[in-house]
């Protein structure tokens, strides 16, 4: 049985564009997912974050007088080691920032070699700039929330040792990245159509992945259930074959170290022909979630990729709660595979190139290839001429030329 801890959340509202209520509500869910019971949320309105104490020292003293038994104080932003120590000195309890909470969850969810390496790299790169004197939480590196991963291996706190380990991990990840890159290049040579599921964490991407591919990827009602990309064949009823990849979920204030560590994973999505943006239509924070994903797509240079939006969990809420300029549909995981595939068909027709070709009986093998490699929408046979007329959509007209062996 997992130990239950008590904690409070401390946040600063600087009245900028972010939604502080959405952020702290999300942080509460994050904390509770690693067994920290949140006893209170304390938000201070300030023009800027305090350089010494994050919030005002007087504000911290007021909080300290409100609770007798706290295991953790959780800060809504990533803080410096000096701020951590100063908060600790006032509240006399362990301090975790938002980044540590997210890293801790990732360390619990990573169940493949690549995922574990990526999380360890992010944790170590978070730790390195905090190795001054006793630094942040170094006396507790033997275990506990915020220290899983490196802590569990009782990693030496020597900077040279950590930097050496970082180099080793990067080399291992480079090997994995090269293997994935080779797979991608092979698919690109074959001009395979690629879909990638993206979206906010726990929006239901894995449920959509399972429904579309009839796979049995784990569907858990928890944050970051999927860390490693999973790719499967996507077969349409008309014979067209594509591939689809399930990716790691996004979140507000996703730590920079995690974005860097998972860059090779996100490259799977960046190499796609279509993004399938899955949105939890039942969420109270749908606006903020949508904006967060759009901002991260922009930072990852993926905004140009055609996107199909699936407003998921419409069995719980079938009202349209957000307006988007992208092609969109209300869906849920109980829909039949063909019904969901029909939603993707609209994206193909809107973004691929229309073609029409005539094929003789002697070229019947080419007809089979056309049905696999392009999206055929109409096929008629003229008995007098013994010619098939094929109409459909293709990502690249050169696919048609290669299949039919036409000369430029």
ROSE-540705 format. One record per residue (C-alpha): x, z, y; residue in three letters. Coordinates in Angstrom, 2 decimals. Layout:
! residues N
R      east        up     north   res
R         X         Z         Y   ala
...
END
This chain:
! residues 408
R      east        up     north   res
R      0.00      0.00      0.00   unk
R      1.39     -1.03      3.41   unk
R      2.13      1.67      5.97   unk
R     -0.26      1.78      8.93   unk
R      1.39      2.26     12.33   unk
R     -0.07      3.21     15.70   unk
R      0.79      1.26     18.83   unk
R     -0.24      0.26     22.33   unk
R      0.13     -3.00     24.22   unk
R      1.67     -3.14     27.69   unk
R      1.31     -6.31     29.78   unk
R      1.96     -7.59     33.30   unk
R     -0.59     -9.77     35.09   unk
R      1.17    -11.78     37.79   unk
R     -2.00    -13.75     38.60   unk
R     -0.43    -17.11     37.76   unk
R     -2.11    -19.83     35.70   unk
R     -2.03    -18.06     32.33   unk
R     -5.00    -16.17     30.91   unk
R     -3.78    -12.59     30.50   unk
R     -6.91    -11.47     28.60   unk
R     -6.47    -14.26     26.07   unk
R     -2.78    -13.40     25.66   unk
R     -3.28     -9.68     25.02   unk
R     -6.24    -10.34     22.72   unk
R     -4.00    -12.64     20.70   unk
R     -1.13    -10.13     20.73   unk
R     -3.52     -7.49     19.39   unk
R     -4.40     -9.77     16.44   unk
R     -0.70    -10.50     15.89   unk
R      0.14     -6.79     15.83   unk
R     -2.75     -5.93     13.52   unk
R     -1.62     -8.62     11.07   unk
R      1.53     -6.56     10.46   unk
R     -0.31     -3.25     10.17   unk
R     -0.03     -1.93     13.70   unk
R     -3.30     -0.36     14.82   unk
R     -3.66     -0.91     18.57   unk
R     -4.93      2.27     20.22   unk
R     -4.98      0.87     23.74   unk
R     -4.15     -2.10     25.99   unk
R     -2.60     -1.43     29.40   unk
R     -2.28     -4.24     31.95   unk
R     -0.58     -3.77     35.32   unk
R     -1.23     -6.22     38.15   unk
R      2.07     -7.08     39.84   unk
R      3.59     -9.92     41.87   unk
R      6.43    -10.12     39.34   unk
R      7.77     -8.39     36.24   unk
R      9.86     -5.28     36.99   unk
R     13.54     -6.04     36.25   unk
R     14.22     -2.52     34.98   unk
R     11.06     -1.29     33.26   unk
R      8.97     -4.49     32.86   unk
R      6.06     -2.58     34.43   unk
R      6.47      0.21     36.97   unk
R      8.11      3.41     35.69   unk
R      5.14      5.40     37.01   unk
R      2.78      3.21     35.00   unk
R      4.83      3.96     31.86   unk
R      4.70      7.71     32.55   unk
R      0.93      7.55     32.82   unk
R      0.79      5.82     29.42   unk
R      3.12      8.39     27.84   unk
R      0.75     11.18     28.87   unk
R     -2.21      9.46     27.19   unk
R     -0.88      9.41     23.61   unk
R      0.68     11.98     21.31   unk
R      1.55      9.90     18.25   unk
R      2.82      6.37     18.87   unk
R      5.02      4.39     16.53   unk
R      5.38      1.31     18.71   unk
R      4.92      0.07     22.24   unk
R      4.38     -3.70     22.24   unk
R      5.29     -5.70     25.32   unk
R      3.40     -8.93     26.02   unk
R      6.53    -10.85     27.08   unk
R     10.06    -11.33     25.77   unk
R     12.21     -8.67     27.45   unk
R     15.90     -7.95     27.89   unk
R     17.79     -5.28     25.98   unk
R     18.12     -3.17     29.14   unk
R     14.34     -3.26     29.75   unk
R     13.76     -2.30     26.13   unk
R     16.05      0.74     26.44   unk
R     14.46      1.81     29.73   unk
R     10.93      1.64     28.33   unk
R     12.09      3.54     25.25   unk
R     13.60      6.28     27.42   unk
R     10.27      6.91     29.15   unk
R      7.91      6.62     26.17   unk
R     10.30      7.98     23.53   unk
R      9.16      5.49     20.89   unk
R     10.19      2.13     19.46   unk
R      9.60     -0.91     21.66   unk
R      8.80     -4.40     20.37   unk
R      8.32     -7.48     22.52   unk
R      6.03    -10.42     21.80   unk
R      8.89    -12.48     20.33   unk
R      9.82     -9.76     17.83   unk
R      6.22     -9.51     16.64   unk
R      6.00    -13.28     16.07   unk
R      9.40    -13.38     14.36   unk
R      8.32    -10.54     12.10   unk
R      5.17    -12.40     11.04   unk
R      7.19    -15.55     10.40   unk
R      9.61    -13.59      8.21   unk
R      6.68    -12.41      6.08   unk
R      5.13    -15.88      5.79   unk
R      8.30    -17.85      4.96   unk
R      8.16    -18.60      1.25   unk
R     10.55    -21.55      0.91   unk
R     14.30    -21.74      1.36   unk
R     13.98    -23.92      4.46   unk
R     11.38    -21.65      6.05   unk
R     13.42    -18.52      5.37   unk
R     16.54    -20.10      6.87   unk
R     14.67    -21.23      9.98   unk
R     13.22    -17.76     10.55   unk
R     16.57    -16.04      9.98   unk
R     18.21    -18.42     12.46   unk
R     15.57    -17.63     15.08   unk
R     15.97    -13.89     14.50   unk
R     19.76    -13.99     14.79   unk
R     19.70    -16.14     17.93   unk
R     17.26    -13.64     19.43   unk
R     19.61    -10.79     18.48   unk
R     22.94    -12.19     19.70   unk
R     22.42    -11.81     23.50   unk
R     21.22     -8.24     22.86   unk
R     24.40     -7.06     21.16   unk
R     25.77     -4.95     23.97   unk
R     26.77     -1.45     23.09   unk
R     23.97     -0.15     20.89   unk
R     21.80     -3.05     22.06   unk
R     18.18     -3.39     21.13   unk
R     16.99     -1.58     18.02   unk
R     20.42     -1.93     16.35   unk
R     20.32      1.64     15.15   unk
R     17.19      0.70     13.18   unk
R     18.44     -2.54     11.64   unk
R     18.03     -1.06      8.18   unk
R     14.36     -2.05      8.14   unk
R     10.99     -1.81      9.83   unk
R      8.83     -4.07     11.98   unk
R     10.82     -6.39     14.19   unk
R     13.89     -6.18     11.95   unk
R     12.79     -7.88      8.74   unk
R     15.07    -10.66      7.56   unk
R     18.53     -9.74      8.89   unk
R     17.65     -6.04      8.73   unk
R     16.71     -6.11      5.09   unk
R     20.15     -7.45      4.18   unk
R     21.79     -4.68      6.28   unk
R     23.54     -7.32      8.33   unk
R     26.62     -6.10     10.20   unk
R     26.03     -5.88     13.92   unk
R     29.35     -7.48     14.72   unk
R     28.87    -10.50     16.99   unk
R     31.49    -12.60     15.17   unk
R     29.83    -11.97     11.82   unk
R     26.41    -12.96     13.20   unk
R     27.79    -16.10     14.86   unk
R     29.43    -17.05     11.57   unk
R     26.11    -16.61      9.76   unk
R     24.33    -18.71     12.40   unk
R     26.82    -21.52     11.80   unk
R     26.27    -21.30      8.01   unk
R     22.48    -21.46      8.42   unk
R     22.69    -24.46     10.77   unk
R     24.83    -26.30      8.23   unk
R     22.33    -25.56      5.45   unk
R     19.42    -26.65      7.62   unk
R     21.29    -29.82      8.56   unk
R     21.42    -30.78      4.88   unk
R     17.67    -30.17      4.53   unk
R     17.01    -32.06      7.76   unk
R     19.03    -35.07      6.54   unk
R     17.00    -35.17      3.33   unk
R     13.75    -35.14      5.31   unk
R     15.15    -37.78      7.65   unk
R     15.94    -40.06      4.70   unk
R     12.36    -39.68      3.46   unk
R     11.03    -40.54      6.92   unk
R     13.27    -43.59      7.24   unk
R     12.17    -44.80      3.82   unk
R      8.52    -44.45      4.83   unk
R      9.20    -46.25      8.12   unk
R     10.82    -49.16      6.28   unk
R      7.67    -49.47      4.20   unk
R      5.60    -49.15      7.40   unk
R      3.42    -46.43      5.87   unk
R      0.76    -44.99      8.20   unk
R      1.42    -41.31      8.88   unk
R     -1.07    -38.66     10.00   unk
R      0.02    -35.12     10.98   unk
R     -2.25    -32.10     11.29   unk
R     -1.43    -30.03     14.35   unk
R     -3.20    -27.23     16.16   unk
R     -3.36    -23.59     17.04   unk
R     -2.49    -21.14     14.30   unk
R     -5.43    -20.25     12.03   unk
R     -7.53    -23.17     13.32   unk
R     -8.06    -24.38      9.75   unk
R     -5.40    -27.10      9.37   unk
R     -4.70    -26.24      5.73   unk
R     -8.43    -26.33      4.96   unk
R     -8.61    -29.84      6.43   unk
R     -5.46    -30.81      4.51   unk
R     -7.06    -29.67      1.26   unk
R    -10.37    -31.38      1.99   unk
R     -8.69    -34.70      2.84   unk
R     -6.20    -34.75     -0.04   unk
R     -7.99    -32.62     -2.64   unk
R     -4.83    -30.49     -2.75   unk
R     -4.83    -26.72     -3.21   unk
R     -2.58    -25.57     -0.38   unk
R     -3.23    -21.87      0.29   unk
R     -6.01    -21.27      2.79   unk
R     -5.65    -17.82      4.27   unk
R     -7.49    -16.32      7.19   unk
R     -4.22    -15.24      8.77   unk
R     -1.80    -16.36     11.43   unk
R      0.98    -18.78     10.43   unk
R     -0.12    -19.20      6.81   unk
R      1.76    -22.53      6.81   unk
R      5.40    -22.63      7.94   unk
R      6.81    -25.52      5.92   unk
R      5.49    -29.08      6.26   unk
R      3.54    -30.32      3.24   unk
R      3.05    -34.05      2.80   unk
R      0.53    -35.73      0.48   unk
R     -0.85    -39.19     -0.14   unk
R     -4.08    -40.00      1.70   unk
R     -6.28    -42.49     -0.15   unk
R     -9.17    -44.21      1.61   unk
R    -12.14    -45.59     -0.31   unk
R    -11.29    -49.21      0.58   unk
R     -7.87    -48.89     -1.10   unk
R     -5.82    -48.19      2.04   unk
R     -3.02    -45.67      1.45   unk
R     -1.49    -43.42      4.10   unk
R      0.26    -40.03      4.12   unk
R     -0.70    -36.77      5.82   unk
R      1.44    -33.76      6.72   unk
R      0.33    -30.17      7.36   unk
R      2.50    -28.44     10.01   unk
R      3.19    -24.98     11.43   unk
R      0.57    -23.67     13.87   unk
R      1.17    -23.31     17.60   unk
R      0.67    -20.20     19.69   unk
R      0.85    -19.06     23.31   unk
R      4.39    -18.23     24.43   unk
R      5.92    -19.57     21.20   unk
R      9.48    -18.16     21.31   unk
R     12.15    -20.68     22.30   unk
R     14.31    -19.62     19.36   unk
R     11.48    -20.51     16.96   unk
R     10.84    -23.90     18.59   unk
R     14.55    -24.71     18.22   unk
R     14.75    -23.43     14.64   unk
R     11.66    -25.35     13.55   unk
R     12.57    -28.56     15.37   unk
R     13.30    -30.42     12.13   unk
R      9.89    -29.32     10.81   unk
R      8.13    -30.49     13.97   unk
R      9.97    -33.83     13.75   unk
R      7.68    -34.64     10.84   unk
R      4.79    -34.60     13.30   unk
R      6.77    -36.38     16.03   unk
R      7.31    -39.30     13.64   unk
R      3.56    -39.79     13.08   unk
R      1.28    -42.69     13.91   unk
R     -1.63    -40.30     14.50   unk
R     -1.97    -36.60     15.28   unk
R     -5.03    -34.80     13.94   unk
R     -5.58    -31.92     16.33   unk
R     -7.63    -29.26     14.53   unk
R     -9.44    -26.83     16.86   unk
R    -11.30    -23.67     15.88   unk
R    -14.69    -24.40     17.46   unk
R    -15.72    -20.79     16.79   unk
R    -12.89    -19.26     18.84   unk
R    -13.62    -17.37     22.06   unk
R    -10.39    -18.75     23.54   unk
R    -10.81    -22.45     22.75   unk
R     -9.83    -23.58     26.29   unk
R     -6.56    -21.66     26.24   unk
R     -5.77    -22.81     22.70   unk
R     -6.34    -26.45     23.59   unk
R     -4.14    -26.22     26.69   unk
R     -1.38    -24.43     24.75   unk
R     -1.22    -27.18     22.13   unk
R     -1.24    -29.91     24.80   unk
R      1.60    -28.19     26.66   unk
R      3.71    -27.86     23.50   unk
R      3.07    -31.52     22.62   unk
R      4.36    -32.42     26.06   unk
R      7.48    -30.26     25.63   unk
R      8.12    -31.82     22.20   unk
R      7.66    -35.36     23.62   unk
R      4.61    -36.04     21.42   unk
R      1.92    -36.56     24.06   unk
R      2.02    -40.35     23.63   unk
R      0.94    -40.26     19.96   unk
R     -2.74    -41.22     19.44   unk
R     -4.76    -38.09     18.69   unk
R     -7.98    -37.49     16.78   unk
R     -9.53    -34.09     17.58   unk
R    -11.45    -32.29     14.83   unk
R    -13.55    -29.39     16.12   unk
R    -13.39    -27.35     12.91   unk
R    -15.62    -24.50     11.68   unk
R    -18.71    -26.31     12.97   unk
R    -20.59    -24.55     10.16   unk
R    -20.11    -21.42     12.27   unk
R    -20.67    -23.11     15.63   unk
R    -22.05    -26.65     15.92   unk
R    -22.09    -26.75     19.72   unk
R    -19.40    -28.78     21.49   unk
R    -17.42    -26.13     23.39   unk
R    -14.69    -28.27     24.93   unk
R    -14.52    -31.77     26.40   unk
R    -11.51    -33.90     25.51   unk
R    -10.59    -37.51     26.32   unk
R     -9.39    -38.04     22.75   unk
R    -11.58    -39.33     19.91   unk
R    -13.30    -36.21     18.53   unk
R    -15.70    -35.02     15.81   unk
R    -17.39    -31.78     14.73   unk
R    -16.25    -30.97     11.18   unk
R    -15.92    -28.17      8.64   unk
R    -14.03    -27.64      5.40   unk
R    -17.17    -28.06      3.31   unk
R    -17.52    -31.74      4.23   unk
R    -16.91    -34.33      1.53   unk
R    -13.54    -36.07      1.57   unk
R    -15.06    -39.48      2.37   unk
R    -16.98    -38.07      5.34   unk
R    -13.75    -36.69      6.82   unk
R    -11.85    -39.92      6.09   unk
R    -14.50    -41.82      8.03   unk
R    -13.56    -39.76     11.09   unk
R     -9.94    -40.91     10.78   unk
R    -11.10    -44.52     10.39   unk
R    -12.29    -44.49     14.02   unk
R     -8.76    -43.62     15.18   unk
R     -7.30    -46.49     13.15   unk
R     -9.74    -49.01     14.61   unk
R     -9.14    -47.76     18.16   unk
R     -5.34    -47.95     17.97   unk
R     -4.30    -50.53     15.37   unk
R     -4.17    -54.30     15.74   unk
R     -7.06    -56.37     14.39   unk
R     -6.22    -59.31     12.14   unk
R     -7.97    -61.92     10.04   unk
R     -6.33    -63.87      7.22   unk
R     -7.35    -66.45      4.62   unk
R     -5.98    -66.04      1.10   unk
R     -6.15    -68.56     -1.72   unk
R     -6.66    -67.73     -5.36   unk
R     -2.93    -68.27     -5.91   unk
R     -2.20    -65.47     -3.43   unk
R     -4.43    -62.86     -5.09   unk
R     -1.49    -60.38     -5.42   unk
R     -1.07    -60.46     -1.66   unk
R     -4.72    -59.46     -1.31   unk
R     -4.04    -56.29     -3.32   unk
R     -1.08    -55.44     -1.04   unk
R     -3.15    -56.06      2.08   unk
R     -5.78    -53.59      0.84   unk
R     -3.08    -50.95      0.27   unk
R     -0.94    -51.42      3.37   unk
R     -3.55    -52.34      5.99   unk
R     -7.03    -51.05      6.70   unk
R     -9.34    -53.78      5.38   unk
R    -12.82    -53.66      6.92   unk
R    -14.33    -56.87      5.61   unk
R    -13.66    -59.11      2.61   unk
R    -15.63    -62.27      1.84   unk
R    -15.15    -64.99     -0.77   unk
R    -16.05    -68.63     -0.15   unk
R    -16.86    -70.14     -3.55   unk
R    -16.62    -73.73     -2.31   unk
R    -13.05    -73.39     -1.00   unk
R    -12.10    -70.50     -3.34   unk
R    -10.66    -68.64     -0.37   unk
R    -10.87    -64.96      0.51   unk
R    -11.29    -64.14      4.20   unk
R     -9.79    -60.75      5.01   unk
R    -10.43    -58.79      8.19   unk
R     -8.79    -55.49      9.00   unk
R     -6.43    -53.43     11.11   unk
R     -2.66    -53.01     10.88   unk
R     -0.08    -50.85     12.68   unk
R      2.28    -53.83     12.87   unk
R      1.40    -57.51     12.52   unk
R      4.76    -58.05     10.81   unk
R      3.30    -56.23      7.78   unk
R      0.87    -59.14      7.37   unk
R      3.66    -61.65      7.81   unk
R      5.82    -59.93      5.19   unk
R      2.98    -59.60      2.70   unk
R      1.89    -63.22      3.03   unk
R      5.49    -64.40      3.34   unk
R      4.67    -66.31      6.50   unk
R      7.55    -67.76      8.48   unk
R      7.93    -67.19     12.15   unk
END
